[in-house]
Amino acid sequence: MELTTNKKGDFTIAEINGRIDTTNYNEFETQIMDVIEKGEKNIILNCEGLNYISSSGLRVFLITQKKLMGLKGKLHLCNMQPAIKEIFDMSGFSSIFKIFNTEEEALE
Amino acid sequence: MQKHINIKNNIKQLPFLAEELEKLGEEWQLDIPVVTNLNLVLEEAISNIVFYAYDDEKEHEINIVATKNGNEIVIAISDDGKPFDPTKKETPDVSLSAEDRKIGGLGIFLIRKIMDSVNYKRENGKNILTLTKSI
């Protein structure tokens, strides 16, 4: 798993690449919490390169959402692969998160 | 067709499990989403065993037997840990909002959601979880 960030307008875009599973979810959690601790409250997680997620990874998405809601920030997800979207649908996560088709839409 | 995969009760074995499933997918000519789903249910089941089944620090073996009969895939996972029936585990309420949603509890839920049937039995001091899916 790799997370690369860049700033666009009011948002920090974090691109996730690879798998988030039980062996590395804590790296993902540390990196995304670092972004928030640096003062970024509006985050777009671009999931184009995310090709596998298990419940450990979903847990970090939920923690991030709760954290940003507490800070009155925004968390937008975009470019999700169909297999990942299916896992979000099954888990009821699709109604918890704002999911956009493209990064441009997520920025609006 | 049948394949046996044996792993130790160590979470670092998950990448090995993923590799073995990729090989299985090639041998059995399974679609990639099917392999991904099998990987997910196995990761959830195995990580539960690794984290909760053992009170000692010893090494234990977890046995996985995957069988394909026509369009049906059956996966049997056995471990010699504490008795634990995941089919009895409470289902999380997936309709709750982010504020009310509890962190965790999704692993077994995903197994039940992805597979067509999930059966548990305790036999000869082992937990045996049998998962079935039509593809």
gemmi code that builds the backbone of each chain (N, CA, C; Angstrom):
import gemmi

chains = {
    "A": [
        ("MET", (0.824, -1.190, 0.000), (0.000, 0.000, 0.000), (0.868, 1.252, 0.000)),
        ("GLU", (0.497, 2.192, -0.847), (1.208, 3.476, -0.889), (0.195, 4.608, -0.882)),
        ("LEU", (0.504, 5.654, -0.171), (-0.383, 6.804, -0.137), (0.417, 8.033, -0.563)),
        ("THR", (-0.031, 8.680, -1.650), (0.663, 9.906, -2.060), (-0.330, 11.055, -2.009)),
        ("THR", (0.121, 12.185, -1.482), (-0.822, 13.293, -1.305), (-0.397, 14.519, -2.109)),
        ("ASN", (-1.392, 15.259, -2.548), (-1.132, 16.581, -3.121), (-2.330, 17.483, -2.869)),
        ("LYS", (-2.092, 18.751, -2.934), (-3.123, 19.726, -2.569), (-3.768, 20.301, -3.839)),
        ("LYS", (-5.095, 20.355, -3.847), (-5.808, 20.947, -4.977), (-6.959, 21.768, -4.417)),
        ("GLY", (-6.881, 23.079, -4.541), (-7.935, 23.938, -4.012), (-8.081, 23.747, -2.510)),
        ("ASP", (-9.316, 23.512, -2.056), (-9.568, 23.347, -0.621), (-9.268, 21.930, -0.126)),
        ("PHE", (-8.950, 21.064, -1.059), (-8.807, 19.653, -0.689), (-7.364, 19.155, -0.736)),
        ("THR", (-7.083, 18.173, 0.123), (-5.858, 17.398, -0.017), (-6.268, 16.087, -0.659)),
        ("ILE", (-5.631, 15.772, -1.779), (-5.975, 14.524, -2.458), (-4.962, 13.465, -2.067)),
        ("ALA", (-5.464, 12.359, -1.543), (-4.588, 11.238, -1.179), (-4.909, 10.070, -2.106)),
        ("GLU", (-3.911, 9.669, -2.872), (-4.107, 8.542, -3.796), (-3.635, 7.259, -3.133)),
        ("ILE", (-4.542, 6.291, -3.097), (-4.182, 5.005, -2.493), (-3.791, 4.048, -3.612)),
        ("ASN", (-2.663, 3.379, -3.428), (-2.251, 2.379, -4.413), (-1.973, 1.050, -3.731)),
        ("GLY", (-2.555, -0.019, -4.285), (-2.278, -1.361, -3.753), (-3.380, -1.915, -2.893)),
        ("ARG", (-2.979, -2.769, -1.954), (-3.935, -3.486, -1.111), (-3.950, -2.907, 0.296)),
        ("ILE", (-5.141, -2.897, 0.917), (-5.194, -2.577, 2.349), (-5.798, -3.799, 3.036)),
        ("ASP", (-4.957, -4.473, 3.816), (-5.413, -5.690, 4.489), (-4.957, -5.698, 5.945)),
        ("THR", (-5.124, -6.842, 6.587), (-4.798, -6.959, 8.015), (-3.308, -6.755, 8.284)),
        ("THR", (-2.469, -6.976, 7.271), (-1.025, -6.834, 7.503), (-0.545, -5.384, 7.384)),
        ("ASN", (-1.329, -4.510, 6.735), (-0.790, -3.151, 6.536), (-1.785, -2.011, 6.815)),
        ("TYR", (-2.978, -2.342, 7.342), (-3.977, -1.291, 7.572), (-3.457, -0.205, 8.522)),
        ("ASN", (-2.559, -0.620, 9.461), (-2.045, 0.367, 10.427), (-1.143, 1.418, 9.773)),
        ("GLU", (-0.447, 1.005, 8.663), (0.364, 1.994, 7.932), (-0.563, 3.032, 7.287)),
        ("PHE", (-1.655, 2.532, 6.707), (-2.637, 3.417, 6.082), (-3.228, 4.366, 7.137)),
        ("GLU", (-3.563, 3.802, 8.292), (-4.141, 4.615, 9.366), (-3.157, 5.709, 9.830)),
        ("THR", (-1.895, 5.327, 10.044), (-0.884, 6.290, 10.489), (-0.727, 7.413, 9.463)),
        ("GLN", (-0.657, 7.026, 8.179), (-0.419, 8.041, 7.143), (-1.588, 9.008, 6.994)),
        ("ILE", (-2.802, 8.476, 7.045), (-3.957, 9.360, 6.856), (-4.167, 10.248, 8.104)),
        ("MET", (-3.866, 9.697, 9.283), (-3.985, 10.496, 10.513), (-2.919, 11.607, 10.533)),
        ("ASP", (-1.753, 11.320, 9.968), (-0.700, 12.338, 9.845), (-1.201, 13.517, 9.007)),
        ("VAL", (-1.888, 13.198, 7.908), (-2.417, 14.247, 7.030), (-3.397, 15.122, 7.824)),
        ("ILE", (-4.267, 14.475, 8.598), (-5.266, 15.226, 9.381), (-4.572, 16.068, 10.473)),
        ("GLU", (-3.572, 15.460, 11.131), (-2.868, 16.177, 12.201), (-2.110, 17.397, 11.679)),
        ("LYS", (-1.750, 17.364, 10.398), (-1.074, 18.524, 9.805), (-2.065, 19.643, 9.512)),
        ("GLY", (-3.335, 19.421, 9.820), (-4.326, 20.486, 9.684), (-5.249, 20.367, 8.482)),
        ("GLU", (-5.115, 19.272, 7.702), (-5.995, 19.115, 6.537), (-7.335, 18.545, 6.985)),
        ("LYS", (-8.399, 19.284, 6.696), (-9.725, 18.826, 7.140), (-10.590, 18.339, 5.980)),
        ("ASN", (-10.216, 18.744, 4.763), (-10.975, 18.332, 3.582), (-10.117, 17.392, 2.744)),
        ("ILE", (-10.506, 16.135, 2.726), (-9.657, 15.119, 2.093), (-10.442, 14.349, 1.025)),
        ("ILE", (-9.777, 14.162, -0.110), (-10.316, 13.265, -1.141), (-9.424, 12.040, -1.163)),
        ("LEU", (-10.026, 10.874, -0.971), (-9.262, 9.634, -1.120), (-9.535, 9.101, -2.517)),
        ("ASN", (-8.531, 9.212, -3.393), (-8.667, 8.693, -4.748), (-8.335, 7.196, -4.703)),
        ("CYS", (-9.345, 6.374, -4.970), (-9.212, 4.917, -4.786), (-8.929, 4.168, -6.083)),
        ("GLU", (-8.508, 4.913, -7.120), (-8.288, 4.273, -8.426), (-7.322, 3.083, -8.348)),
        ("GLY", (-6.274, 3.229, -7.560), (-5.254, 2.175, -7.476), (-5.489, 1.196, -6.332)),
        ("LEU", (-6.624, 1.331, -5.645), (-6.928, 0.415, -4.533), (-7.559, -0.846, -5.122)),
        ("ASN", (-6.854, -1.975, -5.021), (-7.392, -3.168, -5.677), (-7.835, -4.269, -4.724)),
        ("TYR", (-7.717, -4.006, -3.416), (-8.171, -5.011, -2.444), (-8.364, -4.319, -1.104)),
        ("ILE", (-9.479, -4.636, -0.432), (-9.672, -4.098, 0.923), (-10.385, -5.153, 1.766)),
        ("SER", (-9.933, -5.310, 3.010), (-10.632, -6.219, 3.918), (-11.219, -5.384, 5.050)),
        ("SER", (-11.838, -6.053, 6.022), (-12.523, -5.308, 7.081), (-11.573, -4.399, 7.866)),
        ("SER", (-10.289, -4.781, 7.951), (-9.318, -3.935, 8.670), (-9.175, -2.589, 7.977)),
        ("GLY", (-9.165, -2.605, 6.646), (-9.059, -1.370, 5.867), (-10.338, -0.552, 5.952)),
        ("LEU", (-11.487, -1.226, 5.903), (-12.771, -0.516, 6.012), (-12.850, 0.234, 7.340)),
        ("ARG", (-12.307, -0.413, 8.368), (-12.281, 0.169, 9.701), (-11.560, 1.535, 9.681)),
        ("VAL", (-10.446, 1.611, 8.942), (-9.682, 2.867, 8.877), (-10.490, 3.942, 8.128)),
        ("PHE", (-11.202, 3.537, 7.069), (-12.060, 4.496, 6.367), (-13.088, 5.081, 7.339)),
        ("LEU", (-13.693, 4.206, 8.158), (-14.724, 4.667, 9.095), (-14.126, 5.582, 10.171)),
        ("ILE", (-12.951, 5.219, 10.675), (-12.264, 6.051, 11.685), (-11.983, 7.444, 11.097)),
        ("THR", (-11.503, 7.456, 9.840), (-11.172, 8.729, 9.174), (-12.437, 9.582, 9.017)),
        ("GLN", (-13.522, 8.936, 8.604), (-14.794, 9.659, 8.443), (-15.243, 10.278, 9.762)),
        ("LYS", (-15.197, 9.483, 10.840), (-15.629, 9.962, 12.147), (-14.756, 11.131, 12.611)),
        ("LYS", (-13.446, 10.994, 12.397), (-12.488, 12.019, 12.806), (-12.780, 13.344, 12.074)),
        ("LEU", (-12.969, 13.246, 10.744), (-13.187, 14.469, 9.957), (-14.559, 15.078, 10.248)),
        ("MET", (-15.549, 14.248, 10.544), (-16.863, 14.787, 10.909), (-16.757, 15.596, 12.202)),
        ("GLY", (-15.953, 15.065, 13.137), (-15.732, 15.746, 14.408), (-15.053, 17.091, 14.219)),
        ("LEU", (-14.237, 17.199, 13.150), (-13.507, 18.437, 12.871), (-14.265, 19.337, 11.895)),
        ("LYS", (-15.498, 18.930, 11.588), (-16.331, 19.624, 10.591), (-15.635, 19.706, 9.227)),
        ("GLY", (-14.903, 18.644, 8.900), (-14.233, 18.570, 7.602), (-15.035, 17.737, 6.615)),
        ("LYS", (-14.407, 17.451, 5.479), (-15.082, 16.663, 4.442), (-14.199, 15.495, 4.035)),
        ("LEU", (-14.840, 14.355, 3.819), (-14.114, 13.213, 3.252), (-14.869, 12.756, 2.009)),
        ("HIS", (-14.227, 12.881, 0.862), (-14.826, 12.427, -0.393), (-13.997, 11.267, -0.952)),
        ("LEU", (-14.680, 10.271, -1.472), (-13.987, 9.151, -2.110), (-14.276, 9.199, -3.602)),
        ("CYS", (-13.310, 8.788, -4.410), (-13.563, 8.783, -5.852), (-12.791, 7.689, -6.580)),
        ("ASN", (-13.183, 7.469, -7.855), (-12.519, 6.522, -8.768), (-12.404, 5.105, -8.188)),
        ("MET", (-13.479, 4.665, -7.536), (-13.410, 3.361, -6.892), (-13.620, 2.235, -7.914)),
        ("GLN", (-12.791, 1.203, -7.852), (-12.966, 0.048, -8.744), (-14.267, -0.681, -8.384)),
        ("PRO", (-14.949, -1.277, -9.383), (-16.248, -1.915, -9.106), (-16.213, -2.956, -7.979)),
        ("ALA", (-15.137, -3.756, -7.919), (-15.068, -4.796, -6.879), (-14.996, -4.173, -5.481)),
        ("ILE", (-14.320, -3.034, -5.381), (-14.194, -2.349, -4.081), (-15.534, -1.691, -3.730)),
        ("LYS", (-16.182, -1.112, -4.741), (-17.485, -0.479, -4.522), (-18.491, -1.521, -4.007)),
        ("GLU", (-18.359, -2.742, -4.535), (-19.254, -3.816, -4.106), (-19.086, -4.115, -2.605)),
        ("ILE", (-17.837, -4.112, -2.148), (-17.563, -4.354, -0.721), (-18.153, -3.205, 0.110)),
        ("PHE", (-18.025, -1.973, -0.386), (-18.603, -0.817, 0.309), (-20.130, -0.937, 0.362)),
        ("ASP", (-20.732, -1.391, -0.750), (-22.195, -1.563, -0.780), (-22.629, -2.602, 0.260)),
        ("MET", (-21.948, -3.754, 0.248), (-22.288, -4.846, 1.171), (-22.226, -4.402, 2.624)),
        ("SER", (-21.214, -3.584, 2.932), (-20.955, -3.181, 4.317), (-21.830, -2.019, 4.770)),
        ("GLY", (-22.624, -1.489, 3.857), (-23.429, -0.318, 4.192), (-22.592, 0.956, 4.162)),
        ("PHE", (-21.338, 0.861, 3.671), (-20.438, 2.017, 3.669), (-20.765, 3.005, 2.549)),
        ("SER", (-21.460, 2.542, 1.514), (-21.759, 3.439, 0.397), (-22.698, 4.561, 0.819)),
        ("SER", (-23.500, 4.319, 1.874), (-24.385, 5.391, 2.339), (-23.730, 6.254, 3.411)),
        ("ILE", (-22.601, 5.803, 3.945), (-21.875, 6.556, 4.986), (-20.929, 7.575, 4.342)),
        ("PHE", (-20.403, 7.196, 3.156), (-19.390, 8.032, 2.495), (-19.961, 8.726, 1.266)),
        ("LYS", (-19.363, 9.861, 0.940), (-19.695, 10.516, -0.314), (-18.751, 9.969, -1.374)),
        ("ILE", (-19.301, 9.220, -2.316), (-18.479, 8.552, -3.324), (-18.766, 9.171, -4.694)),
        ("PHE", (-17.710, 9.642, -5.340), (-17.829, 10.299, -6.651), (-17.146, 9.459, -7.724)),
        ("ASN", (-17.623, 9.613, -8.967), (-17.020, 8.844, -10.061), (-15.619, 9.333, -10.392)),
        ("THR", (-15.444, 10.673, -10.389), (-14.144, 11.226, -10.775), (-13.615, 12.193, -9.714)),
        ("GLU", (-12.318, 12.469, -9.816), (-11.685, 13.407, -8.881), (-12.258, 14.812, -9.068)),
        ("GLU", (-12.551, 15.177, -10.328), (-13.114, 16.508, -10.627), (-14.445, 16.680, -9.897)),
        ("GLU", (-15.294, 15.640, -9.952), (-16.588, 15.716, -9.264), (-16.386, 15.797, -7.752)),
        ("ALA", (-15.410, 15.077, -7.254), (-15.151, 15.068, -5.805), (-14.670, 16.425, -5.305)),
        ("LEU", (-14.066, 17.197, -6.219), (-13.531, 18.512, -5.839), (-14.622, 19.577, -5.713)),
        ("GLU", (-15.788, 19.323, -6.318), (-16.837, 20.357, -6.342), (-17.568, 20.491, -5.015)),
    ],
    "B": [
        ("MET", (-11.741, -31.151, -8.228), (-10.424, -30.551, -8.022), (-10.278, -30.122, -6.567)),
        ("GLN", (-9.125, -30.357, -6.008), (-8.920, -30.017, -4.603), (-7.519, -29.466, -4.368)),
        ("LYS", (-7.453, -28.495, -3.454), (-6.138, -27.932, -3.107), (-6.052, -27.749, -1.592)),
        ("HIS", (-4.909, -28.158, -1.058), (-4.668, -27.982, 0.384), (-3.678, -26.836, 0.586)),
        ("ILE", (-4.015, -25.947, 1.491), (-3.071, -24.870, 1.846), (-2.929, -24.894, 3.368)),
        ("ASN", (-1.709, -25.044, 3.841), (-1.492, -25.043, 5.291), (-0.702, -23.806, 5.676)),
        ("ILE", (-1.209, -23.114, 6.692), (-0.475, -21.925, 7.148), (-0.319, -21.953, 8.669)),
        ("LYS", (0.604, -21.169, 9.154), (0.818, -21.063, 10.602), (-0.073, -19.952, 11.153)),
        ("ASN", (-0.250, -19.966, 12.490), (-1.094, -18.930, 13.108), (-0.319, -17.621, 13.261)),
        ("ASN", (0.091, -17.075, 12.133), (0.860, -15.836, 12.122), (0.302, -14.958, 11.000)),
        ("ILE", (-0.026, -13.721, 11.349), (-0.695, -12.842, 10.388), (0.219, -12.544, 9.185)),
        ("LYS", (1.525, -12.717, 9.387), (2.469, -12.487, 8.282), (2.340, -13.527, 7.176)),
        ("GLN", (1.533, -14.558, 7.430), (1.314, -15.585, 6.405), (0.266, -15.157, 5.378)),
        ("LEU", (-0.413, -14.042, 5.627), (-1.483, -13.635, 4.691), (-0.997, -13.386, 3.258)),
        ("PRO", (0.173, -12.741, 3.050), (0.636, -12.593, 1.658), (0.870, -13.944, 0.976)),
        ("PHE", (1.367, -14.936, 1.737), (1.560, -16.291, 1.193), (0.206, -16.868, 0.766)),
        ("LEU", (-0.805, -16.678, 1.627), (-2.154, -17.154, 1.322), (-2.672, -16.500, 0.035)),
        ("ALA", (-2.443, -15.193, -0.105), (-2.891, -14.480, -1.309), (-2.216, -15.049, -2.567)),
        ("GLU", (-0.906, -15.356, -2.440), (-0.174, -15.942, -3.583), (-0.739, -17.311, -3.948)),
        ("GLU", (-0.999, -18.124, -2.922), (-1.540, -19.464, -3.171), (-2.908, -19.378, -3.859)),
        ("LEU", (-3.703, -18.382, -3.461), (-5.034, -18.231, -4.065), (-4.927, -17.759, -5.513)),
        ("GLU", (-3.924, -16.932, -5.777), (-3.710, -16.509, -7.166), (-3.370, -17.702, -8.051)),
        ("LYS", (-2.507, -18.579, -7.517), (-2.137, -19.797, -8.259), (-3.380, -20.662, -8.483)),
        ("LEU", (-4.178, -20.779, -7.423), (-5.417, -21.574, -7.502), (-6.344, -21.013, -8.585)),
        ("GLY", (-6.443, -19.684, -8.611), (-7.282, -19.013, -9.602), (-6.838, -19.340, -11.027)),
        ("GLU", (-5.502, -19.386, -11.220), (-4.982, -19.730, -12.554), (-5.262, -21.192, -12.892)),
        ("GLU", (-4.987, -22.067, -11.914), (-5.193, -23.504, -12.154), (-6.658, -23.826, -12.446)),
        ("TRP", (-7.544, -23.195, -11.703), (-8.977, -23.497, -11.848), (-9.673, -22.533, -12.818)),
        ("GLN", (-8.899, -21.630, -13.415), (-9.407, -20.637, -14.367), (-10.586, -19.841, -13.803)),
        ("LEU", (-10.383, -19.309, -12.616), (-11.433, -18.513, -11.964), (-11.301, -17.050, -12.388)),
        ("ASP", (-12.424, -16.336, -12.422), (-12.383, -14.902, -12.721), (-11.701, -14.168, -11.562)),
        ("ILE", (-11.055, -13.049, -11.884), (-10.326, -12.299, -10.844), (-11.240, -11.876, -9.672)),
        ("PRO", (-12.475, -11.365, -9.930), (-13.309, -10.993, -8.775), (-13.627, -12.177, -7.854)),
        ("VAL", (-13.700, -13.384, -8.420), (-13.958, -14.577, -7.584), (-12.752, -14.832, -6.680)),
        ("VAL", (-11.550, -14.731, -7.266), (-10.325, -14.948, -6.480), (-10.219, -13.886, -5.379)),
        ("THR", (-10.536, -12.632, -5.724), (-10.468, -11.536, -4.735), (-11.439, -11.802, -3.584)),
        ("ASN", (-12.648, -12.237, -3.920), (-13.625, -12.524, -2.863), (-13.188, -13.695, -1.981)),
        ("LEU", (-12.607, -14.725, -2.603), (-12.118, -15.869, -1.806), (-10.986, -15.417, -0.892)),
        ("ASN", (-10.111, -14.553, -1.429), (-9.017, -14.016, -0.621), (-9.581, -13.244, 0.587)),
        ("LEU", (-10.611, -12.441, 0.317), (-11.207, -11.631, 1.391), (-11.811, -12.522, 2.483)),
        ("VAL", (-12.636, -13.503, 2.102), (-13.270, -14.332, 3.140), (-12.217, -15.135, 3.912)),
        ("LEU", (-11.181, -15.596, 3.203), (-10.142, -16.350, 3.911), (-9.346, -15.456, 4.847)),
        ("GLU", (-9.041, -14.230, 4.388), (-8.319, -13.300, 5.271), (-9.127, -13.040, 6.549)),
        ("GLU", (-10.438, -12.812, 6.384), (-11.275, -12.519, 7.556), (-11.315, -13.718, 8.516)),
        ("ALA", (-11.496, -14.918, 7.950), (-11.588, -16.117, 8.796), (-10.255, -16.400, 9.479)),
        ("ILE", (-9.167, -16.316, 8.703), (-7.842, -16.641, 9.248), (-7.404, -15.599, 10.287)),
        ("SER", (-7.654, -14.321, 10.026), (-7.194, -13.329, 11.007), (-7.962, -13.473, 12.321)),
        ("ASN", (-9.244, -13.859, 12.257), (-9.980, -14.138, 13.497), (-9.329, -15.263, 14.285)),
        ("ILE", (-8.932, -16.320, 13.565), (-8.293, -17.465, 14.235), (-6.957, -17.015, 14.847)),
        ("VAL", (-6.144, -16.325, 14.037), (-4.813, -15.914, 14.513), (-4.922, -15.007, 15.750)),
        ("PHE", (-5.878, -14.055, 15.732), (-5.961, -13.087, 16.838), (-6.703, -13.615, 18.073)),
        ("TYR", (-7.674, -14.519, 17.869), (-8.540, -14.873, 19.005), (-8.565, -16.335, 19.422)),
        ("ALA", (-8.031, -17.240, 18.594), (-8.243, -18.661, 18.900), (-7.264, -19.229, 19.925)),
        ("TYR", (-6.096, -18.579, 20.085), (-5.064, -19.192, 20.913), (-4.662, -18.310, 22.101)),
        ("ASP", (-4.563, -18.978, 23.276), (-4.098, -18.263, 24.457), (-2.605, -18.463, 24.660)),
        ("ASP", (-2.061, -19.509, 24.033), (-0.618, -19.764, 24.225), (0.192, -19.035, 23.141)),
        ("GLU", (1.497, -19.105, 23.283), (2.369, -18.413, 22.329), (2.926, -19.400, 21.295)),
        ("LYS", (2.380, -20.606, 21.328), (2.942, -21.664, 20.476), (2.506, -21.525, 19.027)),
        ("GLU", (3.259, -22.241, 18.175), (2.912, -22.242, 16.765), (1.832, -23.298, 16.519)),
        ("HIS", (0.821, -22.905, 15.767), (-0.253, -23.840, 15.422), (-0.417, -23.842, 13.905)),
        ("GLU", (-1.007, -24.938, 13.421), (-1.238, -25.017, 11.981), (-2.732, -24.851, 11.680)),
        ("ILE", (-2.997, -24.062, 10.659), (-4.372, -23.877, 10.196), (-4.454, -24.521, 8.812)),
        ("ASN", (-5.415, -25.406, 8.646), (-5.535, -26.148, 7.378), (-6.706, -25.632, 6.559)),
        ("ILE", (-6.408, -25.383, 5.297), (-7.448, -24.925, 4.370), (-7.563, -25.965, 3.255)),
        ("VAL", (-8.777, -26.406, 3.000), (-9.000, -27.319, 1.874), (-10.022, -26.670, 0.953)),
        ("ALA", (-9.609, -26.391, -0.283), (-10.521, -25.808, -1.263), (-10.888, -26.884, -2.285)),
        ("THR", (-12.176, -27.008, -2.541), (-12.656, -28.027, -3.475), (-13.559, -27.374, -4.506)),
        ("LYS", (-13.405, -27.767, -5.757), (-14.291, -27.242, -6.802), (-15.020, -28.416, -7.441)),
        ("ASN", (-16.354, -28.376, -7.304), (-17.203, -29.390, -7.942), (-18.084, -28.655, -8.931)),
        ("GLY", (-17.768, -28.728, -10.196), (-18.554, -27.994, -11.195), (-18.475, -26.509, -10.907)),
        ("ASN", (-19.642, -25.893, -10.666), (-19.662, -24.458, -10.393), (-19.635, -24.129, -8.903)),
        ("GLU", (-19.437, -25.147, -8.089), (-19.466, -24.883, -6.651), (-18.068, -24.958, -6.046)),
        ("ILE", (-17.766, -23.929, -5.249), (-16.487, -23.931, -4.528), (-16.778, -24.119, -3.040)),
        ("VAL", (-16.084, -25.066, -2.442), (-16.248, -25.315, -1.004), (-14.888, -25.106, -0.345)),
        ("ILE", (-14.887, -24.312, 0.710), (-13.638, -24.084, 1.441), (-13.833, -24.518, 2.887)),
        ("ALA", (-12.982, -25.419, 3.333), (-13.059, -25.859, 4.734), (-11.797, -25.382, 5.447)),
        ("ILE", (-12.008, -24.689, 6.567), (-10.873, -24.165, 7.346), (-10.906, -24.840, 8.707)),
        ("SER", (-9.807, -25.470, 9.108), (-9.819, -26.078, 10.440), (-8.637, -25.599, 11.273)),
        ("ASP", (-8.924, -25.413, 12.558), (-7.881, -24.963, 13.495), (-8.097, -25.647, 14.829)),
        ("ASP", (-7.014, -25.747, 15.626), (-7.124, -26.423, 16.920), (-7.204, -25.407, 18.065)),
        ("GLY", (-7.789, -24.255, 17.780), (-7.935, -23.219, 18.810), (-9.172, -23.424, 19.671)),
        ("LYS", (-9.484, -22.403, 20.476), (-10.661, -22.450, 21.354), (-11.924, -22.619, 20.519)),
        ("PRO", (-12.948, -23.292, 21.069), (-14.197, -23.407, 20.312), (-14.761, -22.021, 19.991)),
        ("PHE", (-15.065, -21.793, 18.735), (-15.650, -20.508, 18.345), (-16.536, -20.713, 17.116)),
        ("ASP", (-17.807, -20.380, 17.284), (-18.759, -20.541, 16.183), (-19.102, -19.166, 15.603)),
        ("PRO", (-18.486, -18.805, 14.471), (-18.743, -17.468, 13.908), (-20.171, -17.288, 13.404)),
        ("THR", (-20.871, -18.408, 13.158), (-22.254, -18.276, 12.665), (-23.179, -17.744, 13.766)),
        ("LYS", (-22.695, -17.801, 15.021), (-23.497, -17.311, 16.153), (-23.231, -15.834, 16.439)),
        ("LYS", (-22.276, -15.277, 15.734), (-21.889, -13.888, 16.003), (-22.981, -12.925, 15.529)),
        ("GLU", (-23.201, -11.921, 16.352), (-24.226, -10.925, 16.045), (-23.899, -10.173, 14.745)),
        ("THR", (-24.915, -9.895, 13.948), (-24.706, -9.195, 12.681), (-24.712, -7.685, 12.924)),
        ("PRO", (-23.705, -6.960, 12.416), (-23.734, -5.504, 12.622), (-24.870, -4.863, 11.823)),
        ("ASP", (-25.400, -3.770, 12.337), (-26.460, -3.048, 11.627), (-25.796, -2.149, 10.588)),
        ("VAL", (-25.861, -2.575, 9.307), (-25.149, -1.834, 8.264), (-25.951, -0.645, 7.742)),
        ("SER", (-27.134, -0.400, 8.349), (-27.934, 0.739, 7.889), (-27.675, 1.992, 8.733)),
        ("LEU", (-26.823, 1.856, 9.774), (-26.573, 3.002, 10.663), (-25.720, 4.081, 9.991)),
        ("SER", (-25.867, 5.310, 10.475), (-25.063, 6.424, 9.961), (-23.628, 6.319, 10.508)),
        ("ALA", (-22.736, 7.130, 9.937), (-21.330, 7.094, 10.363), (-21.179, 7.341, 11.863)),
        ("GLU", (-21.989, 8.274, 12.388), (-21.882, 8.610, 13.824), (-22.187, 7.388, 14.688)),
        ("ASP", (-23.208, 6.618, 14.271), (-23.678, 5.511, 15.108), (-23.001, 4.185, 14.798)),
        ("ARG", (-22.314, 4.153, 13.662), (-21.698, 2.901, 13.234), (-20.552, 2.547, 14.155)),
        ("LYS", (-20.537, 1.292, 14.660), (-19.427, 0.868, 15.513), (-18.226, 0.520, 14.631)),
        ("ILE", (-17.026, 0.754, 15.203), (-15.803, 0.401, 14.490), (-15.617, -1.111, 14.640)),
        ("GLY", (-15.486, -1.805, 13.549), (-15.214, -3.244, 13.633), (-16.449, -4.126, 13.524)),
        ("GLY", (-16.238, -5.431, 13.653), (-17.332, -6.398, 13.572), (-17.762, -6.744, 12.160)),
        ("LEU", (-17.008, -6.276, 11.178), (-17.422, -6.478, 9.783), (-16.894, -7.767, 9.152)),
        ("GLY", (-15.843, -8.324, 9.707), (-15.172, -9.460, 9.074), (-16.093, -10.642, 8.815)),
        ("ILE", (-16.729, -11.120, 9.887), (-17.596, -12.295, 9.755), (-18.828, -11.948, 8.923)),
        ("PHE", (-19.283, -10.715, 9.080), (-20.416, -10.242, 8.277), (-20.103, -10.361, 6.778)),
        ("LEU", (-18.896, -9.948, 6.381), (-18.506, -10.022, 4.962), (-18.430, -11.471, 4.474)),
        ("ILE", (-17.939, -12.362, 5.344), (-17.881, -13.782, 4.969), (-19.293, -14.277, 4.647)),
        ("ARG", (-20.240, -13.948, 5.546), (-21.614, -14.422, 5.348), (-22.254, -13.797, 4.119)),
        ("LYS", (-21.905, -12.566, 3.851), (-22.494, -11.839, 2.734), (-21.962, -12.377, 1.388)),
        ("ILE", (-20.662, -12.657, 1.336), (-20.053, -13.090, 0.073), (-20.379, -14.556, -0.238)),
        ("MET", (-20.330, -15.415, 0.789), (-20.534, -16.842, 0.541), (-22.026, -17.182, 0.570)),
        ("ASP", (-22.381, -18.306, -0.078), (-23.791, -18.728, -0.087), (-24.149, -19.434, 1.215)),
        ("SER", (-23.202, -20.185, 1.767), (-23.492, -20.814, 3.057), (-22.237, -20.861, 3.914)),
        ("VAL", (-22.463, -20.754, 5.223), (-21.374, -20.776, 6.203), (-21.788, -21.751, 7.303)),
        ("ASN", (-21.039, -22.835, 7.448), (-21.388, -23.831, 8.470), (-20.220, -24.085, 9.401)),
        ("TYR", (-20.570, -24.265, 10.682), (-19.537, -24.500, 11.689), (-19.777, -25.831, 12.388)),
        ("LYS", (-18.693, -26.541, 12.649), (-18.791, -27.689, 13.557), (-17.516, -27.829, 14.365)),
        ("ARG", (-17.665, -28.408, 15.546), (-16.507, -28.684, 16.397), (-16.325, -30.195, 16.362)),
        ("GLU", (-15.145, -30.642, 15.956), (-14.925, -32.069, 15.795), (-13.505, -32.419, 16.184)),
        ("ASN", (-13.344, -33.410, 17.009), (-12.014, -33.884, 17.455), (-11.117, -32.726, 17.918)),
        ("GLY", (-11.690, -31.830, 18.723), (-10.910, -30.715, 19.262), (-10.565, -29.648, 18.240)),
        ("LYS", (-11.255, -29.654, 17.110), (-10.978, -28.630, 16.082), (-12.236, -27.871, 15.696)),
        ("ASN", (-12.027, -26.591, 15.363), (-13.091, -25.798, 14.757), (-13.028, -26.060, 13.260)),
        ("ILE", (-14.155, -26.376, 12.668), (-14.176, -26.562, 11.205), (-15.253, -25.652, 10.620)),
        ("LEU", (-14.785, -24.712, 9.825), (-15.692, -23.752, 9.198), (-15.759, -24.107, 7.710)),
        ("THR", (-16.964, -24.356, 7.230), (-17.128, -24.740, 5.820), (-17.916, -23.669, 5.086)),
        ("LEU", (-17.293, -23.132, 4.038), (-17.879, -22.026, 3.281), (-18.157, -22.498, 1.859)),
        ("THR", (-19.338, -22.187, 1.357), (-19.706, -22.636, 0.016), (-20.129, -21.458, -0.839)),
        ("LYS", (-19.755, -21.524, -2.122), (-20.143, -20.450, -3.046), (-20.334, -21.016, -4.453)),
        ("SER", (-21.447, -20.674, -5.070), (-21.642, -21.025, -6.480), (-21.079, -19.901, -7.330)),
        ("ILE", (-20.335, -20.266, -8.358), (-19.733, -19.214, -9.191), (-20.312, -19.264, -10.611)),
    ],
}
model = gemmi.Model(1)
for chain_id, residues in chains.items():
    chain = gemmi.Chain(chain_id)
    for i, (resn, *xyz) in enumerate(residues, 1):
        res = gemmi.Residue()
        res.name, res.seqid = resn, gemmi.SeqId(i, " ")
        for name, pos in zip(("N", "CA", "C"), xyz):
            atom = gemmi.Atom()
            atom.name, atom.element = name, gemmi.Element(name[0])
            atom.pos, atom.b_iso = gemmi.Position(*pos), 0.0
            res.add_atom(atom)
        chain.add_residue(res)
    model.add_chain(chain)
structure = gemmi.Structure()
structure.add_model(model)
structure.setup_entities()
